[in-house]
Amino acid sequence: MSDFNDFDIPSDAGEPPDFSDSEAGTLDPAVDNVLLGDAPFDDVRTIQDTDVANFDASELTTTEEVGAYIEENIPSEHLEGLDSIEYVDDQKAHEQGLLGVWDPTGDTTHIEVYPHDDEGELYDTIAHEIGHNAEANLPAETVETWNDLYEASEQDEFVSNYAMSDPAEDFAETYSFYINDPEMVQSTCPDKYDFMKDNVFNGQMYRTDDPLPPADDLPEAPPDPDDSFTIHPQPGGIEYEPTPEGEPINVPNPEGTVPTPPEGWQPGGPEFGF
């Protein structure tokens, strides 16, 4: 994930900038119909009361895929009060480095996502902007706790440079990384990871790889009189599991070295390790 550049509009702000002279698109609701009830898009998917639209035009993904991503990863309460998430093919915004906007200032609260060069970054932007909406729905005392975490953070305890901008951007960036790169959040800022898990996601955790079987179901290595690795849970570690042709074996563990997977073994997921 790269540093983010969006244009988030606080609820007490004035009108957003008008890019209506853009050749490929516009932020003018009269032209782009961000109120999706009148939108001309064929690709509209409604999730709860939130319309997701026009991502087919991104040429990186589709509205159906974005909708599936949101349904799979975003808690339903984080969409509360959010009317639409729309892809806007605004090349002027793209040229200015703007990736997206969460705008609660008008008659509706909506998110606009602008052109991206990379599919992964587009999904990071979607999660980032939804993160702003999620924070807006939190109790004031919870937001204050987050602001205190922001103020107490050292420079190396942010998931990106953009997260250093202010507490709201730190929240949205950390929110996005918590979903799309959770191991990075856990290693960079464990206090913020715990905050997200406990206060924002109600204990829901994410993994970037397919989950491994529970520790009790992992193959046991035979005893070895020499120093050797034993399979055990270790967040952020690497677990080697046997391929169908392989047999469970120990891996020599000379002090200060990193294990190399033995022949017939393959890397497992991120939640278990030696």
N, C-alpha and C positions, 0 to 999 in steps of 0.2 A: 504494500500500500504506500502510496506517495503522499507527500504533504498536500493538504486539502486547500482549496480556495473556493469558498462559496460566498454568497451574499445573503446572509440571514438577516431578516428584517424584524427588529423588536416590535412588540405589539403597540408601543407608544410612538413609533416612528411615523414619519410622513409618508408620502407616496413613494413607491419604488422608482428607480430610474427607468426612463422610457427608451427602449432600443428599437423603436418602431421604424427607424430607417434601415434596419438590417435587411440585407437582400434575401437571406434564406429563412428568416423567421422574425418573430417579434415578441416582446413581452407585453404588448398591448392587449388586454383581455378582449377588447372589441374586435381584434383581428384574429387572435389565436383561440378564442373561446375557451379560456381556462375553466369557465363554468361548464362542466362537461355535459350538463343537461342539454345544451345546444351545440355540443361539439360534433363536427362532421366525421369523427374517426370511426372506422370500422372495427378497430381493435380496442375495445373497452372491456375491462374485466372489473367487476364490483366485488370488493372484499368488505364484508359488513356494510358500512355506509360510505366507504372510500372507493372512488373510481380510479382505476389504473388505466392509463391510455397512451396510445401513440408510440409505444416503444418499438413497434415494428419498424418505424422510420429511422431508428438509431443505427440500423444495419449491424448491430452488435448482438442484439438479443431480441426477444419478442415480448409483447404484453403478456402472453400466457406464461412465459418463463418468469417474468418479473412477478406476476401474481403468485405463481407457485413458490418462488423464493420468499415472498412476504408471508404467505400462509404457513410456510414451513419454519420460518425463523423469527418472525416478529410476534410477540405476544399481542393478543387482540386489543388489550387496553391501551397499547401504545398508538393505536390508530384513532383513538377517541377524539372527536372534534375535527378530524382531518377529512376534508371533502374530496380532495383529488391528489393524485401523483401523476404528473404528466411529463412526457418527453417533449421538449420544445427544440426544434431544429434551428436554433439561433446561432448563426456562425459568428456574429459580432461578439456575443457573450463568450463563445469559444476562443476567439482571438484575444479577448481580454483576460483569458484564464479563469473565467467563471465556470464552475462545474454544476452548481445547483443553488436553489433558494427555497427556504421555508418561509412562507409569508402569511402571517395571521392578521394582517392589517385591514383587509377588505371585508366584504360581506361573507366571504368564505375563507377558511384556512386551507391553503394548498401548497404543494411542493412542485417546483419545476426543475427538471433535470436537463442540462444542456449537452451538446455533443461532446463525446469522449473519444479518445484514440484507443482505449483498451477496455474490454468487457469487464475485467475484474474491478477496475477503477470505477466503472459506471455503477456496479453493485455496491461498492464502498460508498459512493455518493448517495445512493438511495438510502442505505442504512444510516449514514450520517444525518441526512435531513429528517428522517423519521426519528432519529435520536433527539433532535430539537423538540419535536412534537411530544415525545415521551417525557422529556424533562418538564415541559409546560403543564403536564398532567400530574406531576408529583406534588405532594404536600410541601408547603413552604419550608418547614423545618428540615425535610429531607434535602431540599435544594441547598439550604444553608450548610448542612453537613458536607455536601459536595464542595461548596465554595471554600470551606475550611480546608478540605483535602487539597484543593488547587493551590491555595495560599501556602500550604506547608510543603509543597512538592519541590524537590531539587530539580535542577535542569535535566538530569538524566532520568527523571521519573515521569516523562511524558511520552505518549506513543508516537508523536510526530512534532515537528517544529510548529505546525499550525495550531496544535493543541495548546501551546503556550500563550496563544493570543489573549484568551480570557476564559473564565470558568465555563461559559456556555459552549465555546468551541472545544474546550477540553472534554466536556461531557459528551458532545456529539462524536468527536473523534474516538474517544475511549469506547463509547457505545458501539460504533461501527467495528472497531477492532475486536471487541468482546465477541461479536458474532462471527466475524470473518477471519480473525487471527487471534484466537483466545490465548494461545500459549505465549504470544508476544506480550499481551497485557499482563499475564500472570508473572512473567519474568521481569518486566520493566517496572511495573507499579502494582505490586500485589495488594496494597491497601485499596486501590481503585478497582482492581479486579473483584475483591471481596465486596466492595460497595455495590458494584453492578450486580453481582450475583444475588446479594441479600436484599437490596433495596429497589432494584429496577426489574430484574428478571425473576424474582421470586424463587430463587434457587436453581433455575434452569441454566445448564451449562452447555457449551458447544465444543465440538472437536473438529479439527480440520481434516482428519482422516476417518475412515470407517472405524467404529468402536471395536476394540478387542474383546474377547471373552473375559468374564470375570477371572480374577486371579486364581480362584479355586479350580478353574477349568483349564488352566495353562499346563502344558506338559512339564513334568518334574524331571530335573536332571539327576542322573545317578550320582551317588557319593563319589568324591574324588579326594584323595589324601592331600593333593597339592592345593595351593590357593586357586580358587575358581569362582566364576560368577554364579550367582543363584538368582533365579527369576523372582522378582518381587515388584510390587507397585512403586513407581517413582515418577511423579508428574514431570513431563518434559524430557524423560529419558527415551531410550529406544529398546524395544523388546524384539528379540529374534525368535520367530516361531518356525517350526519345521515345515518344509514343503511336504507334499504327500510322499515323496521319495525319501525324505530325511528322517533321522532318528534323533530324539532329544539327547543332547550332549552338553557337557560343560565347556566353557570357553576359558582358556588360561587367563589369569589376571595378574600379570606382573605389575608391581606398584607403579603408579604414575602413567600407565598406558591406557589407551582407549581400545575397547574390544573390536575386532574385525569379525563379521559374521562368518561362521564356519561353513564349509561346503555343504550344500543341501539345505541351508537356512535362508530365510528372506526377512527383510525388515517388517516389523509390525507397526502398530499405531503409536501415538505419542504419549499415551497415558501410563504405560508400563515400561520398565527398563531394568537393566542390570545394576 
